[in-house]
């Protein structure tokens, strides 16, 4: 856990997961797969909010140079 004061998320009471096989990023269109792109095989910065019933409620995908806004993601999780 990385403290929010130093750029982390702090204590989280929601599930998070990683995608080391790129199965999720490929399924949701966030994986760069163009063989002519030097970033081929890299996942764009994406956030998915999926409700307990498995329904995708929110998807946000940014190109590589742009990060995510953690307070906005937390606001959306609370809203859903």
trRosetta pair geometry for C-beta under 8 A, 3 or more apart (Angstrom, degrees):
i j d omega theta_ij theta_ji phi_ij phi_ji
1 8 6.6 110 171 156 57 147
1 9 7.6 -96 -150 68 78 82
1 10 6.9 35 -180 -163 109 21
1 11 6.7 18 -154 -83 147 49
1 12 7.8 -167 -120 5 107 90
2 6 6.2 -106 173 83 96 101
2 7 6.6 -30 138 83 129 71
2 8 2.5 179 98 -82 90 141
2 9 6.9 76 63 22 84 61
2 10 7.7 -67 91 -58 50 38
3 6 5.1 64 72 22 94 97
3 8 5.4 96 56 44 24 121
3 10 5.9 37 -148 -94 42 76
4 7 7.7 170 -163 34 33 6
4 8 5.8 -95 -76 75 35 69
4 9 6.6 -5 -85 178 83 12
4 10 3.9 -24 -34 -40 100 116
4 70 7.5 -168 -136 120 96 150
9 12 5.4 11 129 -59 124 118
9 70 6.2 -155 -103 -148 74 132
12 16 6.6 21 124 -21 157 120
14 77 6.1 -56 -79 -167 168 146
17 24 7.8 119 102 -30 119 162
19 22 6.0 82 145 -95 103 27
19 23 6.6 -141 -159 46 96 67
19 24 4.3 -105 -114 40 131 112
19 25 5.4 131 127 -20 153 96
19 43 6.7 85 84 -65 128 166
22 25 5.0 -62 -155 52 69 110
22 26 5.3 74 143 -29 89 103
22 31 5.2 77 -171 -104 114 139
22 41 7.5 -93 -76 -160 159 61
22 43 6.3 -167 -121 -63 90 112
23 26 6.0 -58 -146 37 23 110
23 27 6.3 23 156 -19 61 110
24 27 5.7 -57 -147 36 31 111
24 28 6.2 4 163 3 67 112
24 48 7.5 -124 171 11 121 151
25 28 6.3 -68 -139 51 27 94
25 30 4.3 -91 -154 76 82 98
25 31 4.1 107 124 -56 104 90
25 43 4.0 -82 -131 -120 161 120
25 44 7.7 155 -156 35 116 67
25 46 6.5 149 -118 33 88 142
26 29 7.9 39 -179 -67 26 25
26 30 7.9 -83 -51 52 21 65
26 31 4.5 -17 -79 14 61 144
26 33 7.4 72 -119 -60 91 130
28 46 6.7 145 104 167 131 156
28 48 6.4 -100 -112 -78 167 134
28 59 6.3 -159 -170 -139 125 138
28 61 7.7 176 132 -68 107 129
29 61 7.3 -85 98 -51 88 169
30 43 5.4 41 124 -163 101 87
30 44 4.8 -121 -169 48 84 94
30 46 4.0 -48 -124 -39 156 150
30 61 4.9 -148 -107 -124 101 127
31 41 7.5 -15 -174 -141 99 22
31 42 7.7 162 -153 88 62 29
31 43 5.3 -41 -98 -99 65 74
31 44 7.7 -139 -79 4 18 78
32 37 5.5 -103 170 100 118 146
32 39 4.7 21 90 110 162 98
32 40 5.7 -122 120 -108 95 34
32 41 6.9 -38 78 26 85 26
32 42 5.2 4 37 62 119 75
32 43 7.3 -166 4 -95 79 21
32 44 6.6 106 -42 -44 94 86
33 40 6.4 56 -151 -147 21 83
33 41 7.6 82 -104 -63 51 43
34 37 4.0 75 80 -6 107 112
34 40 5.9 -121 75 -92 51 97
35 40 5.5 51 -114 -111 33 159
36 40 7.7 115 42 -55 25 125
37 40 5.0 133 73 -54 84 79
39 42 4.4 -72 179 38 87 129
39 64 6.1 -129 -127 -44 155 148
42 64 6.8 23 126 -92 135 125
43 46 6.6 -85 164 13 104 110
44 61 5.2 63 102 -175 129 96
44 62 6.2 -173 167 78 104 42
44 63 6.0 -59 -137 -114 116 28
44 64 6.3 -103 -123 -59 67 61
45 61 7.2 145 81 -157 50 50
45 62 4.5 -20 68 61 104 99
45 63 7.8 3 25 81 93 17
45 64 6.9 126 -16 -117 95 34
45 66 6.6 -142 46 89 134 67
45 67 6.1 -126 -171 -134 169 36
45 68 5.7 -150 158 -42 120 94
46 59 7.0 -11 -169 -169 104 83
46 60 6.7 164 -152 87 57 52
46 61 4.3 -8 -103 -105 95 80
46 62 7.4 -173 -75 22 48 62
47 58 7.5 -11 113 116 94 101
47 59 7.4 169 87 -150 55 40
47 60 4.8 1 53 55 96 99
47 61 7.9 -163 25 -72 57 47
47 68 5.8 102 -39 -128 127 142
47 73 5.5 -104 -166 -115 161 123
48 56 6.3 -58 -165 -136 104 98
48 58 7.2 163 -156 89 39 62
48 59 5.3 0 -108 -106 76 78
49 56 7.6 106 77 -163 52 56
49 57 4.8 -58 103 67 98 101
49 58 4.1 24 38 47 112 101
49 59 7.8 -141 25 -63 67 44
49 73 7.8 175 -63 -160 114 80
49 76 5.9 -140 -38 128 159 115
49 77 6.0 -156 -125 -91 128 70
49 80 5.8 145 147 16 136 160
50 54 6.3 -9 174 -148 113 33
50 55 6.8 161 -159 76 68 34
50 56 5.4 -36 -102 -97 82 53
50 57 6.7 163 -109 8 24 84
51 54 7.3 -46 73 23 68 18
51 55 4.9 -3 40 56 109 90
51 57 5.3 84 -36 -37 97 123
51 80 6.4 -131 -84 161 99 120
56 59 6.1 5 176 -45 121 107
57 80 4.8 88 141 -130 159 144
58 76 5.5 -46 22 171 175 137
58 80 6.9 -126 -12 -54 116 141
60 68 7.4 111 104 -124 125 101
60 73 7.9 -129 41 -94 142 91
62 66 4.0 -113 174 90 128 109
62 67 7.1 3 83 78 156 4
62 68 6.8 -167 10 -74 135 67
63 66 5.6 69 60 19 72 105
68 72 7.8 -136 171 61 77 106
68 73 6.1 27 162 -41 119 130
69 72 3.9 43 101 16 114 119
69 73 6.6 160 87 -17 61 83
70 73 5.6 -53 -145 35 35 111
70 74 6.3 33 158 -16 67 105
71 74 5.7 -56 -147 39 32 111
71 75 6.3 38 152 -24 65 104
72 75 5.5 -50 -147 33 33 115
72 76 6.5 33 154 -19 64 103
73 76 5.8 -55 -151 35 32 110
73 77 6.5 34 151 -20 65 103
74 77 5.6 -49 -147 34 34 113
74 78 6.4 32 155 -15 65 105
75 78 5.9 -59 -152 40 30 109
75 79 6.2 31 151 -22 66 109
76 79 5.4 -54 -144 36 33 114
76 80 6.3 25 160 -12 67 105
77 80 6.2 -60 -148 41 28 102
